[in-house]
Amino acid sequence: MDDMKEMMDHLKSHMTYPASKQDIWNACNQMSHVPEEHKKMFMDKVPEGTYHNADEVAKAAGMM
């Protein structure tokens, strides 16, 4: 899914780490061109916690 790739690119380029799930959700909500259901599907996979880089987020979400 292109939106998931775009979200990962966003997590790698535009997030400041460490980041909580809420921080990541706030960043996803800034991506107005990504459909809400895609953002929700991604965030439903991310467990609560603190992440130190985009790869940790991807792994926690089952994308790696």
Backbone as CSV, one residue per row, in Angstrom:
resi,resn,N_x,N_y,N_z,CA_x,CA_y,CA_z,C_x,C_y,C_z
1,MET,0.854,-1.178,0.000,0.000,0.000,0.000,0.895,1.235,0.000
2,ASP,0.710,2.113,-0.953,1.528,3.309,-1.072,1.414,4.213,0.149
3,ASP,0.224,4.266,0.754,0.048,5.118,1.930,0.910,4.634,3.092
4,MET,1.057,3.324,3.244,1.898,2.787,4.319,3.359,3.156,4.071
5,LYS,3.808,3.066,2.822,5.174,3.460,2.494,5.360,4.945,2.787
6,GLU,4.377,5.742,2.431,4.455,7.179,2.677,4.487,7.468,4.180
7,MET,3.703,6.723,4.959,3.723,6.915,6.414,5.097,6.569,6.972
8,MET,5.694,5.482,6.475,7.029,5.106,6.946,8.048,6.161,6.556
9,ASP,7.953,6.682,5.348,8.862,7.757,4.941,8.697,8.956,5.858
10,HIS,7.456,9.264,6.209,7.168,10.378,7.111,7.779,10.112,8.493
11,LEU,7.625,8.889,8.985,8.189,8.540,10.293,9.708,8.658,10.297
12,LYS,10.329,8.342,9.169,11.789,8.413,9.087,12.290,9.848,8.928
13,SER,11.527,10.674,8.240,12.016,12.011,7.894,11.479,13.141,8.756
14,HIS,10.289,12.967,9.324,9.630,14.105,9.959,9.294,13.924,11.432
15,MET,9.670,12.794,11.999,9.389,12.562,13.420,10.623,12.870,14.243
16,THR,10.389,13.338,15.444,11.445,13.511,16.423,11.308,12.377,17.429
17,TYR,12.393,11.693,17.666,12.390,10.555,18.588,13.191,10.898,19.829
18,PRO,12.869,10.314,20.974,11.842,9.296,21.177,10.446,9.870,20.978
19,ALA,9.522,8.984,20.592,8.145,9.375,20.320,7.192,8.333,20.903
20,SER,6.127,8.818,21.480,5.087,7.928,22.006,4.101,7.598,20.889
21,LYS,3.216,6.659,21.170,2.158,6.346,20.205,1.340,7.607,19.911
22,GLN,1.063,8.405,20.932,0.298,9.642,20.733,1.054,10.610,19.819
23,ASP,2.368,10.722,19.996,3.171,11.580,19.115,3.073,11.119,17.672
24,ILE,3.127,9.806,17.482,3.043,9.245,16.130,1.655,9.495,15.550
25,TRP,0.617,9.310,16.359,-0.754,9.575,15.908,-0.907,11.038,15.490
26,ASN,-0.363,11.944,16.283,-0.441,13.372,15.950,0.239,13.652,14.619
27,ALA,1.380,13.024,14.371,2.085,13.211,13.103,1.275,12.638,11.943
28,CYS,0.680,11.471,12.152,-0.149,10.867,11.091,-1.324,11.769,10.738
29,ASN,-1.888,12.409,11.730,-3.029,13.283,11.477,-2.659,14.514,10.667
30,GLN,-1.378,14.837,10.592,-0.926,15.960,9.765,-0.861,15.587,8.286
31,MET,-0.988,14.312,7.987,-0.924,13.834,6.610,-2.340,13.820,6.029
32,SER,-2.840,14.989,5.695,-4.233,15.129,5.278,-4.552,14.407,3.967
33,HIS,-3.564,14.135,3.163,-3.794,13.455,1.885,-3.909,11.939,2.027
34,VAL,-3.593,11.398,3.204,-3.725,9.957,3.450,-5.126,9.700,4.007
35,PRO,-5.860,8.775,3.418,-7.222,8.498,3.898,-7.243,8.114,5.382
36,GLU,-8.267,8.577,6.068,-8.400,8.327,7.507,-8.357,6.840,7.833
37,GLU,-9.002,6.006,7.008,-9.022,4.577,7.313,-7.623,3.958,7.230
38,HIS,-6.762,4.493,6.373,-5.392,3.981,6.284,-4.586,4.396,7.508
39,LYS,-4.776,5.634,7.948,-4.081,6.092,9.160,-4.543,5.271,10.360
40,LYS,-5.845,5.042,10.461,-6.383,4.281,11.594,-5.884,2.846,11.557
41,MET,-5.867,2.239,10.371,-5.394,0.866,10.242,-3.933,0.765,10.702
42,PHE,-3.117,1.721,10.312,-1.721,1.736,10.726,-1.609,1.912,12.235
43,MET,-2.294,2.891,12.787,-2.171,3.186,14.208,-2.761,2.090,15.083
44,ASP,-3.762,1.367,14.583,-4.313,0.237,15.344,-3.266,-0.856,15.545
45,LYS,-2.275,-0.913,14.659,-1.221,-1.922,14.750,-0.082,-1.497,15.679
46,VAL,0.015,-0.204,15.985,1.116,0.297,16.809,0.724,0.199,18.281
47,PRO,1.439,-0.622,19.054,1.128,-0.724,20.478,1.555,0.539,21.238
48,GLU,0.947,0.731,22.399,1.378,1.815,23.275,2.851,1.602,23.597
49,GLY,3.572,2.687,23.716,4.976,2.594,24.064,5.721,3.811,23.576
50,THR,7.015,3.779,23.806,7.907,4.839,23.343,8.861,4.222,22.338
51,TYR,9.027,4.896,21.220,9.832,4.399,20.113,11.015,5.334,19.886
52,HIS,12.159,4.734,19.549,13.387,5.506,19.392,13.763,5.756,17.943
53,ASN,13.061,5.115,17.014,13.296,5.363,15.588,12.153,4.735,14.783
54,ALA,12.129,5.043,13.507,11.052,4.567,12.631,11.051,3.054,12.497
55,ASP,12.225,2.434,12.530,12.281,0.980,12.419,11.605,0.306,13.605
56,GLU,11.733,0.874,14.801,11.037,0.324,15.975,9.524,0.402,15.784
57,VAL,9.057,1.499,15.211,7.625,1.657,14.950,7.166,0.611,13.951
58,ALA,7.918,0.465,12.867,7.561,-0.505,11.823,7.548,-1.925,12.370
59,LYS,8.526,-2.257,13.182,8.586,-3.598,13.764,7.405,-3.830,14.692
60,ALA,7.098,-2.845,15.540,5.979,-2.971,16.481,4.653,-3.099,15.738
61,ALA,4.549,-2.455,14.570,3.322,-2.495,13.782,3.251,-3.722,12.878
62,GLY,4.277,-4.561,12.934,4.292,-5.780,12.111,4.618,-5.532,10.661
63,MET,5.286,-4.440,10.375,5.628,-4.113,8.984,7.019,-4.608,8.623
64,MET,7.764,-5.104,9.591,9.122,-5.603,9.327,9.228,-7.011,9.850
